[in-house]
Amino acid sequence: MKRLSPPDRVLTVSVLALMTLGVLMVYSASLSISEVRYGDPLRIILHWVCYIPLALMIIWGLSRIEVTWWRAMAFPMLLAALLLMVLVLVPGVGKRINGAQRWFSLFGMTLQPVELLKPVLFVYMAYYMTAFPERLRQFATGLAPMLVVLGVALALLMLQPDFGSSALLFGVCLCLWFVGGVPMRHLAGLLFAFVPLGVLAVVAEPYRMQRLVSFMDPWSDPFGSGYQLVQSLIGFGSGGLFGVGLGQGVQKLFYLPEVFTDFISATIAEELGLVGMLALIALFSVLLGRGIHIALREEQPFQRLLVLACTLSIGFTFFINLGAAMGLLPTKGMPLPFISYGGSALIGNSILIGLMLSVQRHRPENRRREKPAGGKR
């Protein structure tokens, strides 16, 4: 039986620190809402905490699986993930929340199949580019097959609809193709074709246009379309250097919608101040930097691309969430990794961390070597 190296300490500690911060902030932000909604101030936080042991088991379990298994199972896992994406759209099978059909309801938990699609798609893309590197030079045999797979995934996401996850997957795959050796002329042509489609997808839906308008000038309608962003900015501005104190925030008292999910960073800024936000950014910087470090140290192309994709996915989600809460990007329903309330996102990000640790723990030079009996000869 192969001896595994211990999990990377820096990566592990940063993830545990983010989860701990998430528990504290969800607890603080959800007390009043949970009391009014359920008559129990602890119901939301207790429901959230139940996901954490599952997330830790997923990270530990996946880190022990040999990396070659992921490579061998790339295509079957992709088919299974796409099948789940189809099933969630079936009335009576998928669950509709706030006008979007993105969830399965299982044993009292809601799960989004897109969180399973992300890692599986990254495994497949890394597999295809490293298994058939000679095909990448030609569009028909290189980028085109991968583009078909991504196109099917994006089409299913847009039917839910989930524009944010679509943009995230496209961005990560684009970076992966660039690093993996897809010719620049093919990527340039892809951008030339897809940017107009992205613009069309935005203008085709009134609610997306409304988000764009409120992002550009939220104060023009502070009690309407710009209300959420205005309240988020008030939270950021109220914290000062050290914040008003954990549990002492005001915006969570029914002023800021989604206060313990998509806009939990505003709660952190209000209650922990600039110092708390810098600590949050530092933790994510350590996590992302360690992911890039693991990828750069990896000699095998498949493993290197897989770790890079997982790191980029977490990093892009962090930047999109924080940018939307601070008014730097249009508001988008994307949770802050390991911090925001939401079991599906926590499980999805834990799968990504598990894959990263799987690569790191199975790297030959990381394994401890036993000394020969009798010492030196």
N, C-alpha and C positions, 0 to 999 in steps of 0.2 A: 504493500500500500504506500502510495506516495506521501512523503512528508510535506505538509503545507507550511509556508511561512506565516507568521502572525499577521493579522490584519494591520494595514498601515495605520499607525497611531495618530498621525496628524489628521488624516481624513476621518477616521473614526471619532476622534474627540470633537472635531468641528461639527460633525453631524449630530452627535449627542448634545453638544452645547446649543445648537439651533433648535433641536427638539425641546430641550428644557426651557429655552426662552419662549418657544411657541406655547407650551403649557401655561407658563406664567401669564402671557399676554392674552391668550384665549380665555383663561380664567377671569382676568381683570375685565376684559371687554364684554364678556357674555353674561355677567351676573344679573344685571338689571333686566336685560332682554329675556333671559331664561326665567326669571321670576314672574314677569308679566305674561310671557307666552305659555309657560307650563306650570306655573305655581311652585316651581322649585328652582332656586338660584344656581344649583349645581348640576342640573340635568345636562346642559350643553357640554360643560367641561368634562363630566364623567363619560359621556358618550364619545367625546374626542379622545380621552385618555385610553379608552378600550382599544383603539386602533394602534397605539404605540407598541405594545408587546408583539402584535402581528407584524408591524413594520420591522422591528428588530429581528424577529425570526426569519423574515424574508431576506434581510441583508445577510444574516449569518448563513442561512441555508444556501443562497445563491453563490456566496463567496466560496463555498466548498465544492461547487460543481466544476469539473474540468472544462476549460475554455473551448476545447475542441468539440465538446458536446453541443455548444451553442452554434458553432459553425455547421455541424452536421444537420442540425434541426432547423436551420434558417428558413427553408421553404415551407415545411409543414407548419411551423409556428406562425408564419406570415398568413397562410391560408386560414388558420384557426382564428387569428386576430381579425382578419377581414370578415369572416363569417359572423363574429360577434358584432362587428360594426353594422352589418346588415340586419341582424336580429334586433338590435336596439331600436331600429326604425319601425319595427312591426308593432302596430297598435295592440295593446294588451300585453306585450312582451316587454317593450321598453317603457320607461316612466318619463312623463313630460313634467318638467318643472320650469316655471317662469317662461313658458312658451317654447322651450327647447326640449327635444327628445334625445337625451344623451345618457340616460342612466338605466341600470338594472337595479331592481330592488330585491335583495337577497338577505333573508334572516334578519330583517330590521336594519340592514345596511344598504346604502346606495353606492353603486360602483359604476364608474365610467369606463367603457371598453377602450377609449382612446388612450388611457393610461397604460394599457397593455399593448396597444398598437405601437406606441412610441419606441420602447426598447426593442420590440420585435422588428420594426422597420429598420432601426439602426443596425441590428444584427444582420439583416438581409443585405442592406447596402454595403456594409463592410465585407460581407462574404462575397458578393458578386464582384466587387472591384478587385479583391485579392485573389479570387479563384480564376478569374479570366482577365488578367491585366492587359493581354494583347488585344482584347476586344475594345478597350477604351479609346483606341485611336480613331475608330470609325463610329460615327454617330448612330448608325443603324444597329450596330452590335454592342455599343458601349452605353451611351447616355440614354438612348431611346427605350430599351427594356426597363431600366430603372425609373425612367420618367413615366412609363405606363403604370408601374406599380404605385408610384407616388401619386399619380393622377387619380387612380381608383380610390386611394385612401382619402385624398383631398375632396373628391366628389362626395364620398360618403359623409365626410365631416360637414360639408356645406349643406347637406340635406338635413342635418340635425337642428339648427345650423350651429357651427362652431368655427367662426372666422379666426379667432385667436389661435386655436390649436393648429389650424391650417397654415397660418403664417409662420408659426413656430416650426412645424415640420419642414416646410419649404426652406426656411432659413438654415436649419441645421443640415439638411440634405445638400443644400447648395455649398455650404462650407466643406462638407464631407467630400463632395465631388471635386472641389478645388484642390483639397489636400491629397485626395486619392489619385490624382493624375488625369482627370478628365480634361481634354484640351480647352484652353481659354476661349477659343472661337465658338465652341459648342455652348459654353456657359453664357457667353455674351449674347448669343442668339436666343438662348432660353430666357434671359432677363428681358430682352427686347420684346419677347412675346408675352411674358407673364406679367410684367408691370401694368400694361393696359388692362389685362384681365382682372388684376387686383383692384385697380381703380374702378372698373365696372362693377365689381362685386360690392364695393363700398357705396357707390351712388345708386345701385339698384334697390337697396333697402333703406327706407326712410329712417329707421332707428339708428343705422350706422352713420348716415349723414348728420343726424341730430347729435350723435356723439362727437363727430368731427367738429361741428359748429360750436358745441359747448366747450370743447377742448381749446379752440382758438380764442374764445372770449367767454369764459364761464360767468363773468360778472354782468354780462348783458342780460342774463336771465337767472339771477341767483336763487330764485325760488321755483324754478322750473327745470329746464334741461341742464343748467349748470349747477344745480343744487348740490349734487354729490361731490363734485370736484371742489366747489367753494367750501363746503364743510370739511373736506380733507385738508385743504390749504389752511383753514383756521386751526385745525389740529396741529399741523406742522408749525404754524407760527406761534402757538400758545405754549409750546414746551420750553422755549428758551434754551439755556445751556444744559441744565440738569433735569429739566422736566418738572411737572407738578407733583410727581410722586406716583409710585405704582398703586393703582386702584383709585387714584384721585382725579382721573380725567373726566371731562365734561362731555366731550363729543360722543361718547358711547351711550349717553343718556338719551337715545332716540333722536339725536341730531344727525349723525353720520350713518347712512345705510351701509350694510355689509361691513360693519365695523370690526368684526372678528374673522372675516374671510378675506375678500379682495383688498380691503382698505385697512388691514391691521397695522400696516406700517405707519399710518397716521396716529394710531393709538400709541405705538412705540415712541413716536416723535413727541407726542403730547405728554406722556407720562414719564419718559426717560430722557427726553430732551436730545440735544445735539450729541451728547456723549453716548446715549443709547443708540442713536442712529449710526454713529461712527463705529460702535462695537458691532452692530449688525452687519455693516458693510465689511468690517474687518473679518468677521467669521466667514462670510461668503467668499471674500477674497482668498482666505486660506484654503477653503474647500476647493474653489475653482483652480487656484494655483497648484494645489496638490494633484488634482486630476490631470492637469496639463503635464506636471512633472512625471506622473506615472505613464502617461502616453508617450512622452519623449524618451523615457528610459526603455520602452518596449521595442524589441528588435523585430518582432513578427508584425507584418503589415495589418493583418486582421485585428489583432489585439489592440494595436495602436489606434486604428480608426474607430474601433468600438468604444474605447475609453474616451477618445476625443469627442465622439458624438454624445455620449452620456454627459460629459462635462459641459458641452455647449448647450444642451437642452436645459440643464439646471441653471446655467448662467443666463441664457436668454430669458427664461421665465422670471428670474430675479430682476433683471433690468427692465423688462416690460412691466412687471407689477409695480416696482418702485417708481418708474417713470410715469406711469398712469396716475399713481397716488399723488405725485408731486406736480402734476400738470405739465410734464415734459412730453408725454405721449397721450394719445386719445385713450379714454377710459376703456378698459377691457376686462372681462371677467376671468382673470387669471390669478390663482392664489400664489402667495409667497411661499416658496418651497420650505417644508419642514416647520413653518411658523403658522400659516393660516389654518383655520378650522376646515377640515375636509378630508375624509378617509381615503377617497380615490386618489387624490393628488399625493397624499403621504405614501400610499402603497406604490404608486407609480414612480415617485422619486426614490423610494427605497429599493425598487428593482434596479434602477440606474446605478445606485451606490453599490448594490450587490454585484452587478456586472463588473464595475470598476475594481472592486476588491477581488473578484474572481480572477481577473487578469493579473493583478498584483500578487496574489497569494500563490499562483501557479507558475510564476516566473522562476525558471530553474536556479538562477543565481541568488534568489531570495530565500531558498530553502536552506535550513540548517543542515550542515553536513556532519555526520557522526565521525569522530576521530577514530582511526584504526586502533584495534586493541593492542596493548603493549607499547603504545607511544611511537616515537620515531625509530626507524631502523637504519 
